[in-house]
């Protein structure tokens, strides 16, 4: 069995209920394993700011960056801070085309326009944003792009 979440002392009721919700959701997903892998549903994340809740769809997310116990989701409309770990997002979104490129960054591969290697350093371009790929994640990213046949948006497969 693997850990899905953790709760720090002093325990807050809402944080404990969120952890329990994740465990129950994961257990339900494991017990309902279909014979064929369905297309991942476009998950919706509730983002609360100043008493207003906004709903962000996973497909709107260009990339996510870790900020402590939170993740900042970057979309075309701006950035949204949510209390969820980047590791959990990676686990949930990997099948939907997201990949870890750095210990603090997760990208939507469908939004990658270029993969650039310059003087031994790799980076990805997502429209006008350039993000560094750590040495640890470079090979996995290149293998994943090549293995799935995915090429950065607007590029042919051989131009990685």
DALIN-V454012 format. One record per helix or strand. SS is the DSSP state (hx for helix, st for strand). FROM is the first residue (numbers start at 0). TO is the last residue. If there is no record, write none. Layout:
SS_FROM_TO / SS_FROM_TO
This chain:
hx_12_30 / st_43_48 / st_51_56 / hx_57_59 / st_60_66 / st_69_74 / st_77_81 / hx_85_95 / st_97_101 / st_104_107 / hx_108_110 / st_113_117 / st_120_125 / st_128_132 / hx_134_146 / hx_156_158
